[in-house]
Amino acid sequence: MNVSDILQPVIENPNMPPYEEARANFDWKDVEKAFTWHETGKVNMAYEAIDRHADTWRKNKVALYYSDQKRDEKYTFQEMKYLSNRFGNVLRNIGIEKGDRVFLFMPRSPEVYVSVMGILKVGAVVGPLFEAFMEQAVRDRLENSEAVAIVTTPALLPRVPYKDLPHLKHIILVGDEVPENDEHANFYNFEEEMANASEQLEIEWVEREDPMILHYTSGSTGKPKGVLHVHNAMIQHYQTAKWILDLKDEDIFWCTADPGWVTGTSYGIFGPWLNGATSVIRGGRFSPEDWYSTIEKYKVTIWYSAPTAFRRLMAAGDDIINNYDLSSLRHILSVGEPLNAEVVHWGKKVYGLNIHDNWWMTETGGILIANYPSMPLKPGSMGRPFPGIEVAILDENGNELPRGQMGSLCIKTDWPSMMRKIWKNEEKFKEYFAIPGWYISGDLASMDEDGYVWFGGRDDDVIMTSGERVGPFEIESKLVEHPAVAEAAVIGKPDEVRGEIIKAFVALKDGYTESDELNEDLRRHVKEGLAAHAVPREIEVKDSLPKTRSGKIMRRVLKAWELGLPTGDLSTMED
Ligand code: WTA
């Protein structure tokens, strides 16, 4: 890295003080003072996110702008308060109690956000699902969690095998076709129930350690794991959103993530609303035109998205950007996957802003490592630990590795939004804490002399070739720098001589076609830019790469295809 590569902060007066200062003075205890429960002792995430603002000057402030191909709506904090009160009453009327799991299985819509808050208000636990899940994926999650109710749509109902799920007694449908009750379940019409429910609700006050949300996440093997978070997580959601997203009252914030993914709840719902910010939610599918016009239409100021989206926007070319007025943007962030330095430099060129990468996991509940608006940014790095968070790079025995060396990325326990359990899987939960005092992320990373953390890959994605340990991300980033390459995924393929050889899968940009010359050029590019041992011996061009719904390239699936092995759980794979 050259010093000239470092990007200086461009945001004026960020909420967060300079990094060293913020770190030196930080205490999670101080953050608690932001919440009403600090005074009243009455805890509930939904109260802090919505009702609290509805009782202040923010009551007529827009909490949510929602639009898709058919709808275009907005809701103030006060409207959200009353709508979620109504939904809380709907749930109470049908007998939902504190601690019950209530799932959401529908496309993004205002009803999703109203439901989340209503579920929380009666002390129940939210279980978000991706609308694209097929029956097996839905079944696994509802079965494991013993969900008692689900909010879904008539179109998705065939994928809810309620007859085989003895706990699932209540099905609330957003849409007109509501079946008759049968011996397995009662059916309700969302609109009708809402219309009949009272706008006044006694919130169920809970303990900070009471369950709040259950996010299922897939590992490389086995069934999806139910990661449980508690109301206490709000401390982290609030403070990270304030300092990393840099939310201010005049901001219009757009988190592009679906609530089926933890980013779409921690920072698509809780973080912004705890800060009293206005959120934009856009339904429907991704297209560069649609996204740029969304920014233009709402004058979005802060935009939180993912590398896969930025790479697709980059591949769509720079010209299209001239057709939109994106001048409202002042802050851009990315999460979910490694953000290639190339993308950061491109972002600087076309948006005039730094794209701030940050790192966390479903299990961590909130951001733990980030590039902050108040700190110089090193493109390709995930940034530095959040104040109050201690990160270390450990070897297999739990010893700290020297700066610059790649090892296991671990976090000193604990922090406010850490998961509290893996639902009905104590053994799995314990694996994360096998090194006493540390949370083991399962990612590989290194830390440089300045304390910036660099991503290496998932532990299980590491390649051993001719005795060298190679992380796929470096090679992928090098490949993406090549003008022909839109996306790249690199795996290790067993080889008798070398242990593993490096195989690269690439998707090409429009206008480029597969050829031996191109492959040679890609190899030369990696060799000259990185190292001879990092050169992919095999390169395969694909139309697209398999990804999760949150945009992560599924290297394990490519590897399984390559080796003719079972692919494991595919429920989170994009269509
Ligand atoms: C990966 C996402 C590189 C990582 C909020 C992690 C990243 C997993 C980054 C968690 C990043 C997330 N750079 N890799 N900035 N952010 N990851 O549970 O492997 O969907 O362990 O949560 O995504 O993914 P999850």
Residues whose N, C-alpha, C, O or C-beta is under 5 A from the ligand:
A	BS01	WTA	S334 V335 G336 E337 P338 L339 D357 N358 W359 W360 M361 T362 M382 S441 D443 F455
